[in-house]
Amino acid sequence: MSKSFSRISGMISLYKGLPQPVYVLFFATIINGVGIFVYPFLVLLLTQRLGYSDAWAGTFMSVAAVAYLPGSFIGGKLADMFGRKHVMIAGQLCASAMFVVCGFLGVSDLVPLFIILNLFFDGATDPARSALMTDITTQENRQVSFSLNYLGHNIGFAVGPVIAGLLFYRAPNWLFFGNAIITSIAMIFVALKVPETKPDRATIEASYSTDSTEKGHRGGLFKALLSRPRLLALAAFLTFFSFSYSQTLFALPLYMTRLFGETGATLYGSMMSVNAVVVVLSNAFLVMALRKYHPLRNIAVAGILFAIGFSCMGLTSTPLVFYLLTIVFTLGEVIDATNSHYYIANNTPISHRARFSAILPVIMGFGHGIAPLVGGHISSRYGLQIVWMVVGISALIGTVGVTVLYLTEKDKRPGPANTH
């Protein structure tokens, strides 16, 4: 009993002593996570509410993801020029406004247009949010801070999909209204409690004379990216993971409703809540257990868990097994999230943080963008079981790539020293 208490106490103490803005963002992220109603059920909105086919819905989700790109590039540039906080708040409020319009439109054919606009503004928000989080942390506390923020998202997400699953058939317009209202509340919280964090010119100039892997880079974005080839390679390999994981938003809800009918939406929502609960319960433990190992090694382990969890989805039709597989791929998600962002942040130049936060997720998210398109066409032609086979292979390809990066890393020591 005392050993268990000691472990729990150690996990809690892991998050003590962080900068105050980290805790503010943690609570804002919980609020924001509760309000994520639309995207877990987007494919069902398109197919069941608006009457589109699997292939059309998959094509739309891939095309809509493209709208994220210009928003991300514009938001990253603006955040590096004018500051993180204002760009983040403005982008999120505009994104919420698009969902308010969707709520009033109901089953109109204009709904997909405003979903695309929401993604554009959401794209403008994310680089500023990521750069702000990096600004307020150091290499010593960054992994724990990122872990706490990720934990906050999943505490909220443990509640959000359950509410959304109940609303889907009873009050579908409130998927949009609820999302908009709650995310706006989170931004008000940030506006009142989080300071602007953009590094000033003197700080950037001083970094040039250091040997830090976060030192500024003279020149534009593409020259800065080329100075970090390992980050580009990692981002390319992680896109195979994003292709796999994004099927939780496309193939998984379709698979559940095909197997279980109307109750499938509720089952899917409960699986996503299990996902969030496992994140909450395992986050601190996994960070403590794996922080002594190199981040790239940990990311490769995450890829193996993705491959197992997703490829086995097509081999079962039993709810209990689906819950067990959800636990498996969720453990991979936690390990990936708490190591990939940490490694990338520690190797990003201070002068280009928001722009790197725009371009690298685009590369990593390419798989996410094409996954509904590929998944929709495979599903329509061969069935959803084949989709899961393809997903498992994709995760294995990413795992091999990350493993090669790890084996060729000059410094395989864990922690902030891993900055090559």
C-alpha positions as CSV (number, residue, x, y, z in Angstrom):
1,M,0.0,0.0,0.0
2,S,2.8,2.4,0.9
3,K,4.6,1.6,-2.3
4,S,1.5,2.4,-4.3
5,F,1.0,5.7,-2.4
6,S,4.6,6.6,-3.0
7,R,4.3,6.0,-6.8
8,I,1.1,8.1,-6.9
9,S,2.8,10.9,-4.9
10,G,5.8,10.7,-7.2
11,M,3.5,11.1,-10.3
12,I,1.8,14.1,-8.8
13,S,5.1,15.7,-7.7
14,L,6.2,15.4,-11.3
15,Y,4.0,18.4,-12.2
16,K,5.1,20.6,-9.3
17,G,7.1,23.8,-9.7
18,L,6.3,24.5,-13.3
19,P,5.9,28.1,-14.6
20,Q,2.5,29.6,-13.7
21,P,1.4,30.1,-17.3
22,V,1.8,26.3,-17.8
23,Y,-0.9,25.7,-15.2
24,V,-3.1,28.4,-16.8
25,L,-2.8,26.7,-20.2
26,F,-3.5,23.3,-18.6
27,F,-6.8,24.5,-17.2
28,A,-7.7,26.2,-20.5
29,T,-6.9,23.1,-22.4
30,I,-9.2,21.0,-20.1
31,I,-12.0,23.4,-21.0
32,N,-11.1,23.3,-24.7
33,G,-11.0,19.5,-24.6
34,V,-14.5,19.2,-23.1
35,G,-15.8,21.2,-26.1
36,I,-14.3,19.1,-28.9
37,F,-17.7,17.8,-30.1
38,V,-17.6,18.0,-33.9
39,Y,-14.5,16.4,-35.2
40,P,-14.9,12.9,-33.5
41,F,-18.3,12.7,-35.2
42,L,-17.6,14.6,-38.4
43,V,-17.7,11.5,-40.7
44,L,-21.0,10.5,-39.2
45,L,-22.4,14.0,-39.7
46,L,-21.4,13.9,-43.3
47,T,-22.7,10.3,-44.0
48,Q,-25.7,10.0,-41.7
49,R,-26.9,13.6,-41.4
50,L,-26.0,15.0,-44.8
51,G,-26.3,11.8,-46.7
52,Y,-22.9,11.6,-48.3
53,S,-21.2,8.3,-49.3
54,D,-18.1,6.9,-47.5
55,A,-15.9,7.9,-50.5
56,W,-17.3,11.4,-50.7
57,A,-17.0,11.9,-47.0
58,G,-13.4,10.7,-47.1
59,T,-12.6,13.0,-50.0
60,F,-14.2,16.0,-48.3
61,M,-12.2,15.4,-45.1
62,S,-9.0,15.2,-47.0
63,V,-9.8,18.3,-49.0
64,A,-10.9,20.2,-45.9
65,A,-7.6,19.3,-44.2
66,V,-5.9,21.3,-47.0
67,A,-7.7,24.4,-45.7
68,Y,-5.6,24.0,-42.5
69,L,-2.4,24.6,-44.4
70,P,-2.7,28.3,-45.5
71,G,-4.2,29.1,-42.1
72,S,-1.2,27.4,-40.4
73,F,1.4,29.2,-42.5
74,I,-0.3,32.6,-42.1
75,G,-0.7,32.1,-38.3
76,G,2.9,30.9,-37.9
77,K,4.2,34.0,-39.7
78,L,2.0,36.4,-37.8
79,A,2.8,34.8,-34.4
80,D,6.6,35.2,-35.0
81,M,6.1,38.8,-36.2
82,F,3.5,40.1,-33.8
83,G,3.2,37.7,-30.9
84,R,1.6,34.3,-29.9
85,K,-1.2,35.3,-27.6
86,H,-3.2,37.7,-29.9
87,V,-2.9,35.4,-33.0
88,M,-4.0,32.4,-30.9
89,I,-7.1,34.1,-29.5
90,A,-8.2,35.8,-32.7
91,G,-7.8,32.5,-34.7
92,Q,-9.7,30.5,-32.2
93,L,-12.6,32.9,-31.9
94,C,-12.9,33.1,-35.7
95,A,-12.9,29.3,-35.8
96,S,-15.7,29.2,-33.2
97,A,-17.8,31.7,-35.2
98,M,-17.8,29.3,-38.1
99,F,-19.3,26.6,-36.0
100,V,-22.0,28.9,-34.7
101,V,-23.0,29.4,-38.4
102,C,-23.0,25.6,-38.9
103,G,-25.3,25.2,-35.9
104,F,-27.9,27.6,-37.5
105,L,-27.6,26.0,-40.9
106,G,-28.6,22.5,-39.8
107,V,-28.5,20.0,-42.7
108,S,-27.8,22.7,-45.3
109,D,-25.3,21.9,-48.1
110,L,-23.4,25.0,-46.9
111,V,-22.3,23.3,-43.7
112,P,-19.2,21.7,-45.3
113,L,-18.1,25.1,-46.5
114,F,-18.1,26.6,-43.0
115,I,-16.3,23.4,-41.6
116,I,-13.5,24.2,-44.1
117,L,-13.4,27.8,-42.9
118,N,-13.2,26.6,-39.3
119,L,-10.2,24.5,-40.2
120,F,-8.6,27.5,-41.8
121,F,-8.8,29.5,-38.6
122,D,-7.9,26.5,-36.5
123,G,-4.8,26.2,-38.6
124,A,-3.9,29.8,-37.8
125,T,-4.4,29.1,-34.1
126,D,-2.2,26.0,-33.6
127,P,1.3,27.4,-34.4
128,A,0.8,30.3,-32.0
129,R,-0.4,28.0,-29.3
130,S,2.6,25.6,-29.7
131,A,5.1,28.4,-29.8
132,L,3.6,30.0,-26.7
133,M,4.0,26.7,-24.9
134,T,7.6,26.4,-26.0
135,D,8.3,30.0,-25.0
136,I,7.2,29.6,-21.4
137,T,9.3,26.4,-20.8
138,T,12.9,25.3,-20.8
139,Q,14.6,22.1,-21.9
140,E,14.7,21.0,-18.3
141,N,10.9,21.3,-17.7
142,R,9.6,21.1,-21.3
143,Q,8.8,17.4,-21.5
144,V,6.8,17.5,-18.2
145,S,5.1,20.8,-19.2
146,F,4.0,19.4,-22.6
147,S,2.9,16.2,-20.8
148,L,0.7,18.2,-18.4
149,N,-0.9,20.2,-21.3
150,Y,-1.5,17.0,-23.2
151,L,-3.0,15.5,-20.0
152,G,-5.3,18.5,-19.7
153,H,-6.6,18.0,-23.3
154,N,-7.4,14.4,-22.5
155,I,-9.1,15.1,-19.2
156,G,-11.5,17.3,-21.2
157,F,-11.7,14.8,-24.0
158,A,-12.7,12.1,-21.6
159,V,-16.0,14.0,-21.1
160,G,-16.5,15.7,-24.6
161,P,-17.1,12.6,-26.8
162,V,-19.6,11.1,-24.3
163,I,-21.7,14.3,-24.4
164,A,-21.3,14.5,-28.2
165,G,-22.4,10.9,-28.6
166,L,-25.6,11.8,-26.7
167,L,-26.2,14.9,-28.7
168,F,-25.6,13.4,-32.1
169,Y,-29.1,11.9,-32.5
170,R,-30.9,14.1,-30.1
171,A,-29.7,17.7,-30.8
172,P,-27.0,17.6,-33.5
173,N,-26.9,21.4,-34.0
174,W,-25.6,21.6,-30.4
175,L,-22.5,19.7,-31.5
176,F,-21.6,23.0,-33.3
177,F,-23.0,25.4,-30.7
178,G,-21.4,23.6,-27.8
179,N,-18.0,23.4,-29.4
180,A,-18.0,27.1,-30.2
181,I,-19.2,28.2,-26.8
182,I,-16.7,26.1,-24.8
183,T,-13.7,26.8,-26.9
184,S,-14.5,30.6,-26.7
185,I,-14.6,30.3,-22.9
186,A,-11.1,28.7,-22.9
187,M,-9.7,31.6,-25.0
188,I,-11.2,34.2,-22.6
189,F,-9.3,32.4,-19.8
190,V,-6.1,32.6,-21.8
191,A,-6.7,36.3,-22.6
192,L,-7.0,37.2,-18.9
193,K,-4.2,35.0,-17.4
194,V,-1.4,34.3,-19.9
195,P,1.1,37.0,-20.9
196,E,2.6,37.5,-24.4
197,T,5.7,35.4,-24.7
198,K,7.3,36.3,-28.1
199,P,11.2,36.5,-27.7
200,D,12.5,40.0,-28.2
201,R,15.2,40.9,-30.8
202,A,17.9,41.1,-28.1
203,T,17.2,37.6,-26.9
204,I,17.3,36.2,-30.4
205,E,20.6,38.1,-31.2
206,A,22.2,36.8,-28.0
207,S,21.3,33.2,-29.0
208,Y,23.4,33.3,-32.1
209,S,26.6,33.1,-30.1
210,T,25.6,30.0,-28.1
211,D,25.9,26.3,-29.0
212,S,22.2,25.7,-28.0
213,T,20.1,23.7,-30.5
214,E,17.5,26.4,-29.9
215,K,19.7,29.2,-31.0
216,G,18.2,31.6,-33.6
217,H,18.8,31.1,-37.4
218,R,19.6,34.0,-39.7
219,G,17.5,33.7,-42.8
220,G,14.1,32.6,-43.9
221,L,12.0,29.6,-43.0
222,F,13.3,27.2,-45.6
223,K,17.0,27.9,-44.8
224,A,16.2,27.3,-41.2
225,L,14.4,24.0,-42.0
226,L,17.4,22.8,-44.1
227,S,19.6,23.5,-41.1
228,R,17.6,20.9,-39.2
229,P,17.5,17.9,-41.5
230,R,16.8,15.4,-38.8
231,L,13.7,17.2,-37.8
232,L,12.5,17.1,-41.4
233,A,13.2,13.3,-41.5
234,L,11.4,12.7,-38.3
235,A,8.4,14.7,-39.5
236,A,8.3,12.7,-42.6
237,F,8.3,9.4,-40.7
238,L,5.7,10.6,-38.2
239,T,3.3,11.2,-41.1
240,F,2.9,7.4,-41.3
241,F,1.8,7.5,-37.7
242,S,-0.7,10.3,-38.4
243,F,-2.1,8.3,-41.3
244,S,-2.7,5.4,-38.9
245,Y,-4.1,7.4,-36.0
246,S,-6.5,9.6,-38.1
247,Q,-8.5,6.5,-38.8
248,T,-9.9,6.8,-35.3
249,L,-11.8,9.8,-36.8
250,F,-12.7,8.1,-40.1
251,A,-12.7,4.3,-40.3
252,L,-13.4,3.7,-36.6
253,P,-16.7,5.5,-36.3
254,L,-17.9,4.0,-39.6
255,Y,-16.8,0.5,-38.5
256,M,-18.6,0.8,-35.2
257,T,-21.9,1.9,-36.9
258,R,-21.6,-0.8,-39.5
259,L,-21.1,-3.5,-36.9
260,F,-23.6,-2.2,-34.2
261,G,-26.0,0.1,-35.9
262,E,-27.3,3.2,-34.1
263,T,-25.6,2.0,-30.8
264,G,-22.3,2.1,-32.7
265,A,-22.1,5.9,-32.3
266,T,-22.4,5.6,-28.5
267,L,-19.9,2.8,-28.5
268,Y,-17.5,4.9,-30.5
269,G,-17.9,7.8,-28.2
270,S,-17.2,5.5,-25.2
271,M,-14.1,4.2,-26.9
272,M,-12.8,7.7,-27.3
273,S,-13.5,8.4,-23.7
274,V,-11.6,5.2,-22.8
275,N,-8.8,6.7,-24.9
276,A,-8.9,9.9,-22.9
277,V,-9.1,8.1,-19.5
278,V,-6.1,5.9,-20.4
279,V,-4.1,9.0,-21.3
280,V,-5.0,10.6,-18.0
281,L,-4.1,7.5,-15.9
282,S,-0.9,6.6,-17.8
283,N,0.6,10.0,-18.8
284,A,2.7,10.7,-15.7
285,F,3.6,7.0,-15.2
286,L,4.9,6.7,-18.8
287,V,6.8,10.0,-18.7
288,M,8.5,8.9,-15.4
289,A,9.2,5.4,-16.7
290,L,10.6,6.4,-20.2
291,R,12.3,9.8,-19.6
292,K,15.6,8.0,-19.0
293,Y,15.5,6.7,-22.6
294,H,16.1,8.7,-25.8
295,P,13.0,10.3,-27.2
296,L,13.5,8.7,-30.6
297,R,13.7,5.3,-29.1
298,N,10.4,5.9,-27.2
299,I,8.7,7.1,-30.4
300,A,9.7,3.9,-32.2
301,V,8.0,1.9,-29.3
302,A,4.9,4.0,-29.9
303,G,4.9,3.0,-33.5
304,I,4.9,-0.7,-32.6
305,L,1.9,-0.1,-30.3
306,F,0.1,1.7,-33.1
307,A,0.7,-1.2,-35.5
308,I,-0.7,-3.7,-33.1
309,G,-3.6,-1.7,-31.9
310,F,-4.9,-0.6,-35.3
311,S,-4.1,-3.7,-37.5
312,C,-6.1,-5.9,-35.1
313,M,-9.2,-3.7,-35.4
314,G,-10.3,-5.5,-38.5
315,L,-10.0,-8.9,-36.9
316,T,-12.7,-8.5,-34.2
317,S,-16.3,-7.6,-33.7
318,T,-16.4,-7.8,-29.9
319,P,-16.8,-4.6,-27.9
320,L,-14.5,-5.8,-25.1
321,V,-11.7,-6.4,-27.6
322,F,-12.3,-3.0,-29.2
323,Y,-11.8,-1.4,-25.7
324,L,-8.6,-3.4,-25.2
325,L,-7.2,-2.4,-28.6
326,T,-8.1,1.2,-27.7
327,I,-5.9,0.9,-24.7
328,V,-3.0,-0.4,-26.8
329,F,-3.1,2.4,-29.4
330,T,-3.7,5.0,-26.7
331,L,-0.5,3.9,-24.9
332,G,1.3,4.5,-28.2
333,E,-0.4,7.9,-28.5
334,V,0.9,9.0,-25.1
335,I,4.4,7.8,-25.7
336,D,4.5,9.5,-29.1
337,A,2.9,12.8,-27.9
338,T,5.2,13.2,-24.8
339,N,8.4,12.5,-26.8
340,S,8.0,13.8,-30.4
341,H,6.9,17.4,-29.4
342,Y,9.6,17.5,-26.8
343,Y,12.4,16.4,-29.2
344,I,11.2,18.8,-31.9
345,A,10.9,21.8,-29.5
346,N,14.4,21.2,-28.2
347,N,15.8,21.4,-31.7
348,T,13.8,24.3,-33.1
349,P,15.5,27.7,-33.5
350,I,14.1,30.4,-31.1
351,S,13.7,32.8,-34.1
352,H,11.4,30.5,-36.0
353,R,9.4,28.7,-33.3
354,A,5.9,29.6,-34.6
355,R,6.8,29.0,-38.2
356,F,8.4,25.6,-37.4
357,S,5.2,24.9,-35.4
358,A,3.3,25.6,-38.6
359,I,5.4,23.7,-41.2
360,L,6.4,20.6,-39.2
361,P,2.9,19.6,-38.2
362,V,1.9,20.0,-41.8
363,I,4.5,17.5,-42.8
364,M,3.7,15.2,-39.9
365,G,0.0,15.6,-40.6
366,F,0.2,14.8,-44.3
367,G,-0.9,11.3,-43.5
368,H,-3.8,12.7,-41.5
369,G,-4.9,14.7,-44.5
370,I,-4.9,11.8,-47.0
371,A,-6.1,9.2,-44.6
372,P,-9.9,9.8,-45.1
373,L,-9.4,10.0,-48.9
374,V,-7.4,6.7,-49.0
375,G,-9.6,5.1,-46.3
376,G,-12.8,6.1,-48.0
377,H,-11.8,4.6,-51.3
378,I,-10.4,1.4,-49.8
379,S,-13.6,1.0,-47.7
380,S,-15.9,1.5,-50.7
381,R,-14.0,-0.9,-52.8
382,Y,-12.6,-3.6,-50.5
383,G,-14.3,-3.1,-47.1
384,L,-13.2,-1.6,-43.8
385,Q,-11.2,-4.7,-42.7
386,I,-8.7,-4.0,-45.5
387,V,-8.4,-0.4,-44.2
388,W,-7.1,-1.7,-40.9
389,M,-4.5,-3.9,-42.6
390,V,-3.2,-0.8,-44.6
391,V,-3.1,1.2,-41.4
392,G,-1.0,-1.4,-39.6
393,I,1.5,-1.4,-42.4
394,S,1.7,2.4,-42.4
395,A,2.6,2.3,-38.7
396,L,5.3,-0.2,-39.2
397,I,6.9,1.9,-42.0
398,G,7.0,4.9,-39.6
399,T,8.5,2.7,-36.9
400,V,11.3,1.6,-39.1
401,G,12.1,5.1,-40.2
402,V,12.2,6.5,-36.6
403,T,14.4,3.5,-35.5
404,V,16.9,4.3,-38.2
405,L,17.0,8.0,-37.0
406,Y,17.6,6.7,-33.4
407,L,20.4,4.4,-34.4
408,T,22.2,7.2,-36.3
409,E,21.7,9.8,-33.6
410,K,25.1,11.1,-32.4
411,D,24.0,11.5,-28.8
412,K,21.8,8.7,-27.4
413,R,21.6,10.0,-23.9
414,P,18.2,10.9,-22.6
415,G,17.0,14.3,-21.5
416,P,17.9,17.8,-22.6
417,A,21.4,16.6,-23.7
418,N,19.7,15.0,-26.7
419,T,19.8,18.1,-28.9
420,H,21.7,17.0,-32.0
